[in-house]
Amino acid sequence: MYNHAEPGEGATLARLAARTVAYHAQARIEDADSLRRFRAAWEPVDPAQKLLSGLPNCPFLGFLDDPTALEPGRRARVGCMVHPLQNDGIDGRDCGVYDRKVCDEYLCAAHDLLSRDERWLVLQAVDDSYLYGLVITNVRLVKELFEQAARINGAFPDRGTLARPGVVAAAARFFELMRDWPYAARDGVFGQIVAGQDLETSRRAGPSVTLGVEPERFEAILTCLGTEVDSIEALEAARSRVCEAVESFASALSISPSSGARE
């Protein structure tokens, strides 16, 4: 979804919409030959189209809702258009870049590395597919939010505290930083990962390190946001935005639900 030379939200959703409309016009789930023809026509083959050239882009990723019939303000869900749960049990995944066995058995790093509370909060706070994918795969970003808030408040929150509407709203504002971070590098959608040739990746250097200044407490979050800046002024502005979002989340956690006052 994000592995494209133009990874921005508008361009990404436009590509998915065009592909979804074409899929419904050109392919049928019960006709494997039509699925193979669709893959041949829509699978990117030019490495220059991708940020990470060796990573396959499955052409059956699209909107699970009809993009031409969405109600105003409703966000389309992104997923596998040939998955059996979308097609009355008919499975077309063997025609994709991965077969059904790989798709059935694969679990992303977030499944193993994020706690149940961390995953739960992302699910509550992020209500659209584009941002959800960016956040849930950015494991350290999620963990840093919890850890930085715990440093401020002196403890990690329990599930009851996380479920408060004000806490969920504050988490949503923090995660929104990932959607359109103004200080992000071209491949900032990958967070702290820098895309190389084929499947090669490296870790992004923190923006403070790049500028040769002392890192501060939110350096890891800035790195997870894919931050690259060319001036101290831009770095300070980026730090300020992150600080405000983290402290807002910590403050929401510390408000007593009964009195509305800080505990």
Secondary structure, DSSP 8 states (H G I E B T S, - for coil): ---SSS-SHHHHHHHHHHHHHHHHHH--TT-HHHHHHHHHHHS---GGG-SSTTS---TTEEESS-TTS--TT----EEETT-GGGTTT---GGGSSS-HHHHHH---HHHHHS-HHHHHHHHHH--SHHHHHHHHT-HHHHHHHHHHHHHHHSS---HHHHTSHHHHHHHHHHHGGGTS-TTB-TTGGGTTEEE-STT-EEE---HHHHHTS---TTHHHHHHTTB--SSHHHHHHHHHHHHHHHHHHHHHHHB-TTTSSB-
